[in-house]
């Protein structure tokens, strides 16, 4: 399975890169923190080398021994895995649910640094995320330019034209999800060309296209809004770099077109899946744009800084997003987050990991309804924007998945196909 290939090849590659990154920064740690920094770097590397060995030799998954606030929840989850009636008793790297051990690896990487001050705030993935951003520069410029031109006339657009623009920016945000460094095991995955050029050609690869439903939900919310009720959209983010810029442009469009009054962004509280967006990445990206020497890029950055100051954009990073649980257990594990999402008119879930957590990462029949796979996770109407990079997919027409499978055995993991998949909730 793709899970086996991931644990056998991709995850050890990612760990090796993390160890290399720490080695490369040894002098920097010494300059900043003296001998203490070098000692901390050695300890972190030995912790990570041990982790890599455990993974490659299929050792049992061990409880977390750090004092971080989520450790108790992780260890409870390990107990839950141990006691599954159909489980094999002791979870190990190759004998456990893929979603669990993959999340667990990233949590252990975090522990390797968090337990070793003074380098405990070092993000081992930061360079790769920054590089992805800079290498996607042309695409970022093209998108910012397109968007700033659009803003000049946005007040004159009729409903049909607004709908067309929304669909365009939803697709840019969808295909922006191809830029994923955990998928490429940290290899270059930047967006080189203007994403707007190729949208027409990509439409046939959107296997479920519910953009109409998203549009009518937003239009109805706008019509029914009162003085006291704002239309709120939440974007559960995935990758930093070009994908994040495409999400920010979409969010700005929602505000500028008055389809939404406020946008909440949900990122990760610790470095996660190589390129996932943390608060630092979010703020850094907006600053980079604001100080760019390209007029439209800097205009975007400065406007977005303003949105954050005015409070019409809000960034949140709840611990739940970096736990191993799928979303159907959110109401139990993180009732505060579930209640927060219930305030939203529309939840946009970006990317493959969020899709796996929405659907419980199971080997569903392709035609099982999305609503059913969500397993009672319905805080608000939601839509998944996801390019396929793992072998779980639901909500297809009967025979659709089988037909593609016949000619393209790798269709579920190649990132070539995408979905804009909507669920109205209860």
C-alpha positions, -999 to +999 in steps of 0.1 A: +000+000+000+010+036-003+011+037+036+038+010+035+059+029+010+055+061+031+067+044+063+095+024+046+109+051+024+095+086+028+095+090+066+132+078+070+142+103+042+124+131+061+141+122+094+175+121+076+169+156+063+159+168+097+192+154+112+212+170+083+195+203+089+205+203+126+241+194+116+242+223+092+231+248+118+257+237+144+278+269+140+247+290+143+237+273+175+273+278+188+273+316+179+239+321+195+242+299+226+278+288+229+286+253+241+250+249+254+237+252+219+261+226+205+253+202+233+216+206+227+221+200+190+240+167+198+212+155+221+185+163+196+204+145+168+209+114+190+172+114+199+163+116+162+187+089+152+172+066+178+137+075+164+148+066+128+162+033+140+129+025+159+110+033+127+132+013+104+132-018+126+095-018+134+099-013+171+068-007+193+055+028+195+066+042+229+047+066+252+059+103+250+081+112+279+081+150+276+062+174+297+045+192+268+008+200+273-005+174+247+016+145+259-012+131+281-036+130+251-010+113+230-004+086+256-041+081+261-044+076+223-016+050+224-035+031+252-066+032+230-046+017+201-033-010+224-067-020+234-085-021+201-104-054+199-091-063+164-056-048+170-024-068+174-019-056+210+013-035+209+013-009+182+045-007+162+056+014+132+045-011+105+016-027+124-005+004+131-028+028+113-007+049+090-023+082+101-014+075+137+023+066+132+029+094+107+015+120+131+034+104+159+067+108+140+062+145+136+053+148+173+085+130+182+106+153+160+090+182+179+099+166+212+135+162+201+138+200+199+114+210+226+132+189+252+166+205+243+167+242+252+182+266+241+174+253+206+138+243+216+122+269+193+141+260+162+118+249+133+137+222+114+114+227+084+117+265+082+143+266+055+124+243+032+092+264+036+110+296+029+127+281-002+094+269-015+080+304-011+110+321-029+111+295-057+073+301-063+080+338-068+068+340-104+035+323-096+031+345-065+036+376-086+012+364-113-015+357-087-011+390-067-011+409-100-042+392-112-059+398-079-050+435-076-063+441-111-095+423-102-100+445-071-100+476-092-133+465-108-148+443-081-176+467-073-188+466-109-190+428-112-225+413-115-233+380-097-223+358-126-189+374-129-184+372-091-192+336-093-167+330-120-139+348-100-148+327-069-145+295-089-112+306-104-097+314-070-111+282-054-093+262-082-060+281-076-063+273-039-071+237-048-042+231-071-019+252-048-022+221-027+002+203-050+031+222-034+036+198-005+070+191+010+060+161+031+047+145-001+079+151-019+099+141+012+113+177+012+123+178-025+115+209-044+078+212-050+074+249-058+048+264-081+069+276-111+043+290-136+012+312-133-015+289-119-042+309-137-030+299-172-038+262-168-071+262-149-092+253-179-071+223-187-073+211-151-111+210-148-114+174-161-092+163-132-116+176-105-134+144-096-160+159-074-168+196-082-192+212-057-182+248-063-218+256-072-229+245-037-202+267-021-213+296-041-250+293-033-242+288+004-222+321+005-247+340-015-276+329+007-256+337+038-249+372+025-286+378+017-298+365+051-272+384+072-285+409+098-268+437+116-258+414+144-247+384+124-215+384+104-208+359+076-178+339+088-156+316+067-129+294+084-100+281+064-082+251+079-048+256+063-024+231+049+010+240+034+030+272+037+046+287+005+026+291-026-004+273-013-008+297+016-006+327-007-034+312-028-055+307+004-048+343+015-059+356-020-091+336-017-098+349+018-092+385+006-116+379-023-143+367+001-140+399+021-136+423-009-166+408-027-186+410+006-193+372+004-178+371+039-173+396+067-145+377+086-121+349+079-105+327+105-074+308+096-065+276+115-028+266+114-005+242+133+009+250+167+041+231+161+061+223+129+041+196+112+042+174+080+073+193+068+055+222+051+023+228+072+016+264+081+025+276+117+018+311+131+054+320+123+050+310+086+017+328+084+031+361+097+064+357+078+046+352+045+025+383+049+057+403+059+076+390+029+048+401+006+045+435+023+082+442+019+085+428-016+098+452-043+070+442-066+041+467-064+012+442-064+029+418-041+035+445-015+000+458-019-014+424-010+010+420+020+001+455+033-036+450+029-034+416+047-014+431+076-043+456+078-069+428+078-052+412+108-050+445+127-087+452+120-096+418+133-114+407+101-087+381+097-078+360+127-052+333+130-057+304+155-036+273+161-054+249+184-034+219+197-061+195+183-048+199+147-015+182+157-030+153+175-035+118+159-073+119+162-096+121+132-121+149+132-150+127+142-136+128+178-131+165+179-163+172+198-150+149+226-113+156+226-115+194+218-151+206+226-138+242+227-126+240+191-157+222+179-178+250+195-157+276+177-161+260+143-199+259+149-199+297+147-188+295+111-210+297+079-184+276+059-154+256+068-128+251+040-105+222+047-073+224+027-053+194+016-048+157+019-041+153+056-072+172+065-091+149+041-077+118+057-088+131+091-122+141+078-128+106+065-110+086+092-084+076+066-102+044+058-102+022+027-137+032+018-156+021-013-152+051-037-190+057-039-196+059-001-213+094+004-189+120+019-215+128+045-214+092+058-176+091+058-175+122+080-189+100+108-210+127+125-184+155+121-208+183+112-199+215+131-209+236+101-212+233+063-178+222+051-159+218+019-126+200+012-102+214-013-078+185-018-054+171-044-052+133-040-020+121-024-031+091-004-054+062-011-087+072+005-115+088-016-152+089-011-183+105-028-175+094-064-201+083-089-206+046-091-178+031-113-159+064-115-129+054-093-127+019-109-126+034-144-096+057-136-079+029-117-080+007-148-059+031-168-040+049-140-031+026-111-014+056-093-043+080-096-050+083-059-014+092-049+000+112-078-015+147-069-029+149-105-065+147-094-084+169-070-118+173-053-139+203-042-162+183-020-190+199+000-211+187+028-241+208+040-239+194+075-270+183+094 
